[in-house]
Amino acid sequence: MNALLRRPRLDPYIFAIMAMVAVAAIIPARGVRKEVLDHVVHAAIALLFFIYGAKISRQAIWQGIAHWRLQGLVFATTFLAFPVIGFALIALAGGVLDSGLVTGLMFLCLLPSTVQSSIALTSIARGNVPAALCCASLSNLAGVVITPVLAALLLTTNSGGISLDAVREIALQILLPFIIGQLARPLVGDWFTRQKTLTMLVDRGSILLVVYAAFSAGVVAGIWSKVTPQSIALVILLDLLLLSIALVFTTAAARLSRLPVEDEVTIAFCGSQKSMASGLPMANILFPASTVGLIVLPLMLYHQMQLMICAALARRYSLRPEQAVPMVTAAA
């Protein structure tokens, strides 16, 4: 694993996402095929969050809540600091970007943390892995409610705003399957935990379907004529600034709170990461189909950046000397 992290590189999954974008550009879904695709995407997302619910232990959730300082810093960064930073960066852009990309940048700032990559990076960096599991899981669970509420308050769309119907649709398509998964956990939780290949296929496959559907709708609507190389370069720069500020903020907050380095690692990675697995399905529900492809572009670029930069940072953390004292895993 350390050899893998010697230099940042593209995740092969990113190539699969790029392939879906290319397929959407060449063969966009229209008519009956689009209707069938919409039903398949909804079913895949519901299955994905059912599996999330079945796999997450309630005991782990409660243990994570008990570490209130760590959880508080991650939540404050994810749902308070990020939107403030986003508004500042958009003001810095000076109205140069297309409105869809501006909406996408702000939507990115409202999303919860990742689960898989936050935990993996924390593990590589020899951080507080149990706390990362709880942090990332709780962030995603809370984000199902908090993200659409913040989006309704802070964002507007081409149709004039985000409706309560869209928020309710998120609850039905994401939160309800998660709750059902939690209720079914005693029956199927252990089985899903053992089926790593199956859960990975559902996880990544559902996202690929959402990417194809979003970019396919964008191609049909002709939105890509609004995207220029200059605007893509500016989005990349703003994403990089956003990630850099988030990493500096979370690290400084952890050190000012006098938390051990293991918790600092957890806060830095859980606080700076943004979930594409949650963000794409939410965007698919919240925004008009013709604009989703443009809106999720900043998220997709940020996702690759966070993997590359945080992988290098995790390796740097992993090289620190071993500590003689035991790791703190609960609030004092």
VENHU-V384571 format. One record per pair of residues at least 24 apart in sequence whose C-alpha atoms are under 10 Angstrom apart, sorted by the first residue. I is the first residue (numbers start at 1). GAP is how many residues later the second one is. Records with the same first field share a line. If there is no record, write none. Layout:
I = GAP ; GAP
This chain:
1 = 123 ; 314
2 = 122 ; 309 ; 310 ; 312 ; 313 ; 316
3 = 312
4 = 307 ; 308 ; 311
5 = 119 ; 303 ; 305 ; 306 ; 307 ; 308 ; 309 ; 310 ; 311
6 = 305 ; 306 ; 309 ; 310
7 = 301 ; 302 ; 304 ; 305 ; 308
8 = 297 ; 299 ; 300 ; 301 ; 302 ; 303 ; 304 ; 305
9 = 295 ; 296 ; 298 ; 299 ; 300 ; 302 ; 303
10 = 294 ; 295 ; 297 ; 298
11 = 293 ; 296 ; 297
13 = 191 ; 195 ; 291
14 = 194 ; 286 ; 287 ; 289 ; 290
16 = 188 ; 189 ; 192
17 = 187 ; 188 ; 190 ; 191 ; 192 ; 193 ; 194 ; 195 ; 283
18 = 190 ; 193 ; 194 ; 282
19 = 189 ; 192 ; 193
20 = 188 ; 189 ; 190 ; 191 ; 192 ; 193 ; 195 ; 196
21 = 187 ; 190 ; 191 ; 192 ; 193 ; 194 ; 195 ; 198 ; 272
22 = 190 ; 193 ; 194
23 = 189 ; 192 ; 193
24 = 187 ; 188 ; 189 ; 190 ; 191 ; 192 ; 193 ; 194 ; 195 ; 196
25 = 187 ; 190 ; 191 ; 192 ; 193 ; 194 ; 195 ; 199
26 = 190 ; 193
27 = 185 ; 189 ; 192 ; 193
28 = 184 ; 185 ; 186 ; 187 ; 188 ; 189 ; 190 ; 191 ; 192
29 = 183 ; 184 ; 185 ; 186 ; 187 ; 188 ; 190 ; 191
30 = 186 ; 187 ; 190
34 = 179 ; 182 ; 183
37 = 172 ; 173 ; 175 ; 176
38 = 171 ; 172 ; 175 ; 246
40 = 166 ; 169 ; 170
41 = 164 ; 165 ; 166 ; 167 ; 168 ; 169 ; 170 ; 171 ; 172 ; 240 ; 243
42 = 131 ; 132 ; 164 ; 167 ; 168 ; 239 ; 242 ; 243
43 = 130 ; 163
44 = 129 ; 158 ; 159 ; 161 ; 162 ; 163 ; 165 ; 166 ; 237
45 = 128 ; 129 ; 132 ; 157 ; 158 ; 160 ; 161 ; 162 ; 164 ; 165 ; 232 ; 233 ; 235 ; 236 ; 237
46 = 126 ; 127 ; 128 ; 129 ; 130 ; 131 ; 132 ; 160 ; 235
47 = 126 ; 127 ; 130 ; 131 ; 134 ; 152 ; 155 ; 156 ; 159
48 = 126 ; 129 ; 130 ; 133 ; 151 ; 152 ; 153 ; 154 ; 155 ; 156 ; 157 ; 158 ; 159 ; 229 ; 230
49 = 92 ; 124 ; 125 ; 126 ; 127 ; 128 ; 129 ; 130 ; 131 ; 132 ; 133 ; 153 ; 154 ; 228 ; 229
50 = 123 ; 124 ; 125 ; 126 ; 127 ; 128 ; 129 ; 130 ; 131 ; 132 ; 133 ; 134 ; 135
51 = 126 ; 127 ; 129 ; 130 ; 131 ; 133 ; 134 ; 137 ; 138 ; 141 ; 142 ; 148 ; 151 ; 152
52 = 63 ; 85 ; 88 ; 89 ; 125 ; 126 ; 127 ; 129 ; 130 ; 133 ; 137 ; 140 ; 141 ; 147 ; 151
53 = 84 ; 88 ; 122 ; 123 ; 124 ; 125 ; 126 ; 127 ; 128 ; 129 ; 130 ; 131 ; 132 ; 136
54 = 123 ; 124 ; 125 ; 126 ; 127 ; 128 ; 129 ; 130 ; 131 ; 132 ; 133 ; 134 ; 135 ; 136 ; 137 ; 138 ; 139
55 = 123 ; 126 ; 127 ; 129 ; 130 ; 131 ; 133 ; 134 ; 135 ; 136 ; 137 ; 138 ; 139 ; 144
56 = 77 ; 78 ; 81 ; 82 ; 122 ; 125 ; 126 ; 129 ; 133 ; 137
57 = 76 ; 77 ; 80 ; 125 ; 128 ; 129 ; 132
58 = 76 ; 124 ; 127
59 = 75
60 = 70 ; 71 ; 73 ; 74 ; 75 ; 77 ; 78
61 = 69 ; 70 ; 72 ; 73 ; 74 ; 75 ; 76 ; 77
62 = 72 ; 76
63 = 67 ; 68 ; 71 ; 72 ; 266 ; 267
64 = 66 ; 67 ; 68 ; 69 ; 70 ; 71 ; 72 ; 73 ; 74 ; 265 ; 266 ; 267
65 = 66 ; 69 ; 70 ; 73 ; 265 ; 266
66 = 65 ; 263 ; 264 ; 265 ; 266
67 = 64 ; 67 ; 68 ; 261 ; 262 ; 263 ; 264 ; 265
68 = 262 ; 263 ; 264
69 = 185 ; 188 ; 190 ; 194 ; 261 ; 262 ; 263
70 = 61 ; 62 ; 65 ; 183 ; 184 ; 187 ; 189 ; 193 ; 194 ; 196 ; 197 ; 201 ; 259 ; 260 ; 261
71 = 60 ; 61 ; 63 ; 64 ; 65 ; 67 ; 68 ; 195 ; 196 ; 199 ; 200 ; 260
72 = 63 ; 195
73 = 176 ; 177 ; 180 ; 181 ; 184 ; 194 ; 195 ; 197 ; 198
74 = 38 ; 39 ; 61 ; 62 ; 65 ; 176 ; 179 ; 180 ; 192 ; 193 ; 194 ; 195 ; 196 ; 197 ; 198
75 = 37 ; 38 ; 60 ; 61 ; 63 ; 64 ; 67 ; 68 ; 192 ; 195 ; 196
76 = 174 ; 195
77 = 32 ; 169 ; 170 ; 172 ; 173 ; 176 ; 190 ; 191 ; 193 ; 194 ; 195
78 = 31 ; 32 ; 33 ; 34 ; 35 ; 61 ; 65 ; 168 ; 172 ; 192 ; 193 ; 194 ; 195 ; 196
79 = 30 ; 31 ; 32 ; 33 ; 34 ; 60 ; 63 ; 64 ; 67 ; 68 ; 71 ; 192
80 = 29 ; 30
81 = 28 ; 29 ; 164 ; 165 ; 168 ; 169 ; 190
82 = 24 ; 26 ; 27 ; 28 ; 29 ; 160 ; 161 ; 163 ; 164 ; 189 ; 190
83 = 24 ; 25 ; 26 ; 27 ; 28 ; 67 ; 71
84 = 25
85 = 24 ; 156 ; 157 ; 160 ; 161
86 = 24 ; 152 ; 153 ; 155 ; 156
87 = 67
88 = 154
89 = 149 ; 150 ; 152 ; 153
90 = 145 ; 148
92 = 146
93 = 141 ; 142 ; 145
96 = 134 ; 135 ; 138
97 = 129 ; 130 ; 131 ; 133 ; 134 ; 135 ; 137 ; 138
98 = 128 ; 129 ; 130 ; 133 ; 196 ; 197
99 = 57 ; 58 ; 59 ; 127 ; 195 ; 196
100 = 56 ; 57 ; 58 ; 123 ; 126 ; 127 ; 191 ; 192 ; 193 ; 194 ; 195 ; 196 ; 197 ; 198
101 = 125 ; 126 ; 130 ; 131 ; 134 ; 190 ; 191 ; 192 ; 193 ; 194 ; 195 ; 196 ; 197 ; 198
102 = 53 ; 133 ; 192 ; 193 ; 196
103 = 48 ; 51 ; 52 ; 53 ; 54 ; 184 ; 188 ; 191 ; 192 ; 193 ; 195
104 = 51 ; 131 ; 179 ; 187 ; 188 ; 189 ; 190 ; 191 ; 192 ; 193 ; 194 ; 195
105 = 130 ; 133 ; 134 ; 137 ; 190 ; 191 ; 192 ; 193 ; 194 ; 197
106 = 45 ; 48 ; 49 ; 189 ; 192 ; 193
107 = 40 ; 41 ; 43 ; 44 ; 47 ; 48 ; 172 ; 175 ; 176 ; 188 ; 189 ; 191 ; 192
108 = 39 ; 131 ; 166 ; 167 ; 168 ; 171 ; 175 ; 187 ; 188 ; 189 ; 190 ; 191 ; 192 ; 194 ; 195
109 = 38 ; 42 ; 133 ; 165 ; 190
110 = 33 ; 36 ; 37 ; 38 ; 39 ; 40 ; 41 ; 44 ; 164 ; 169
111 = 28 ; 29 ; 32 ; 33 ; 35 ; 36 ; 37 ; 39 ; 40 ; 162 ; 163 ; 164 ; 165 ; 167 ; 168 ; 169 ; 171 ; 188
112 = 24 ; 25 ; 26 ; 27 ; 28 ; 29 ; 30 ; 31 ; 32 ; 34 ; 35 ; 158 ; 159 ; 160 ; 161 ; 162 ; 163 ; 164 ; 165 ; 166 ; 167
113 = 24 ; 25 ; 26 ; 27 ; 28 ; 30 ; 156 ; 157 ; 158 ; 159 ; 160 ; 161 ; 162 ; 163 ; 164 ; 165 ; 166
114 = 25 ; 26 ; 155 ; 156 ; 157 ; 158 ; 159 ; 160 ; 161 ; 162 ; 163 ; 164 ; 165 ; 189
115 = 24 ; 25 ; 155 ; 158 ; 159 ; 160 ; 162 ; 163
116 = 159 ; 161
117 = 152 ; 153 ; 156 ; 157 ; 158 ; 189 ; 190 ; 193 ; 194
118 = 147 ; 148 ; 149 ; 150 ; 151 ; 152 ; 153 ; 154 ; 155 ; 156 ; 157 ; 189 ; 192
119 = 147 ; 150 ; 151
120 = 149 ; 191 ; 194
121 = 144 ; 145 ; 148 ; 149 ; 186 ; 189 ; 190 ; 191 ; 192 ; 193 ; 194 ; 196 ; 197
122 = 140 ; 141 ; 142 ; 143 ; 144 ; 145 ; 146 ; 147 ; 148 ; 188 ; 189 ; 192 ; 195 ; 196
123 = 139 ; 142 ; 143 ; 191 ; 195
124 = 187 ; 189 ; 190 ; 191 ; 192 ; 193 ; 194
125 = 137 ; 140 ; 141 ; 144 ; 185 ; 186 ; 187 ; 188 ; 189 ; 190 ; 191 ; 192 ; 193 ; 194 ; 195
126 = 135 ; 136 ; 137 ; 139 ; 140 ; 188 ; 189 ; 191 ; 192 ; 193 ; 194 ; 196
127 = 133 ; 134 ; 135 ; 136 ; 137 ; 138 ; 139 ; 140 ; 142 ; 187 ; 190 ; 191 ; 200
128 = 132 ; 133 ; 134 ; 135 ; 136 ; 137 ; 138 ; 139 ; 199 ; 200 ; 201
129 = 133 ; 134 ; 136 ; 137 ; 200
130 = 136 ; 199
131 = 131 ; 132 ; 135 ; 136 ; 139 ; 197 ; 198 ; 199
132 = 131 ; 133 ; 134 ; 135 ; 137 ; 138
133 = 133 ; 137
135 = 131 ; 132 ; 135 ; 136
136 = 130 ; 133 ; 134 ; 135 ; 137 ; 139
137 = 133
139 = 131 ; 132 ; 136
140 = 134 ; 135 ; 137 ; 138 ; 139
141 = 33 ; 34 ; 37 ; 38 ; 137
142 = 33
143 = 32 ; 132 ; 135 ; 136
144 = 26 ; 27 ; 30 ; 31 ; 34 ; 134 ; 135 ; 138
145 = 25 ; 26 ; 29 ; 30
147 = 131 ; 132 ; 135
148 = 134 ; 135 ; 137 ; 138
151 = 135
152 = 134
156 = 131
157 = 129 ; 130 ; 131 ; 134
158 = 129 ; 130 ; 132 ; 133
159 = 128 ; 129
161 = 125 ; 126
162 = 123 ; 124 ; 125 ; 126
163 = 123 ; 124
164 = 122
165 = 120 ; 121
166 = 116 ; 117 ; 118 ; 119 ; 120 ; 121
167 = 115 ; 118 ; 119
168 = 117
169 = 113 ; 116 ; 117
170 = 111 ; 112 ; 113 ; 114 ; 115 ; 116
171 = 111
173 = 108 ; 109 ; 112
174 = 104 ; 107 ; 108
203 = 74
204 = 73
206 = 71 ; 74 ; 75
207 = 69 ; 70 ; 71 ; 72 ; 73 ; 74
208 = 69 ; 72
209 = 71 ; 72
210 = 67 ; 70 ; 71 ; 73 ; 74 ; 82 ; 83
211 = 69 ; 70 ; 73 ; 81 ; 82 ; 85 ; 86 ; 89
212 = 81
213 = 71 ; 76 ; 79 ; 80
214 = 66 ; 67 ; 69 ; 70 ; 74 ; 75 ; 76 ; 77 ; 78 ; 79 ; 80 ; 81 ; 82
215 = 74 ; 75 ; 76 ; 77 ; 78 ; 79 ; 81 ; 82
216 = 73 ; 74 ; 76 ; 77
217 = 71 ; 72 ; 73 ; 74 ; 75 ; 76
218 = 70 ; 71 ; 72 ; 73 ; 74 ; 75 ; 76 ; 77
219 = 71 ; 72 ; 74
220 = 69 ; 70
221 = 68 ; 69 ; 70
222 = 68 ; 69
223 = 67 ; 68 ; 69 ; 70 ; 71
224 = 67 ; 69 ; 70
226 = 68
227 = 67
232 = 65 ; 66 ; 69
235 = 62 ; 63 ; 64 ; 66 ; 67
236 = 61 ; 62 ; 65 ; 66 ; 69
238 = 60 ; 64
239 = 59 ; 60 ; 62 ; 63 ; 64 ; 66 ; 67
240 = 61 ; 62 ; 65 ; 66 ; 69
242 = 30 ; 60
243 = 28 ; 29 ; 30 ; 31 ; 59 ; 60 ; 62 ; 63 ; 66 ; 67
244 = 28 ; 62 ; 65
245 = 27
246 = 25 ; 26 ; 27
247 = 24 ; 25 ; 26 ; 63 ; 66
248 = 24
259 = 69 ; 72
260 = 67 ; 68 ; 69
261 = 56 ; 59 ; 62 ; 66 ; 67
262 = 55 ; 61 ; 65 ; 66 ; 67
263 = 64 ; 65 ; 66
265 = 48 ; 49 ; 52 ; 53
268 = 42 ; 45 ; 46
269 = 37 ; 41 ; 42 ; 44 ; 45
272 = 34 ; 38
273 = 29 ; 30 ; 32 ; 33 ; 34 ; 37
274 = 25 ; 26 ; 28 ; 29 ; 32
275 = 24 ; 25 ; 27 ; 28
276 = 24 ; 26 ; 27
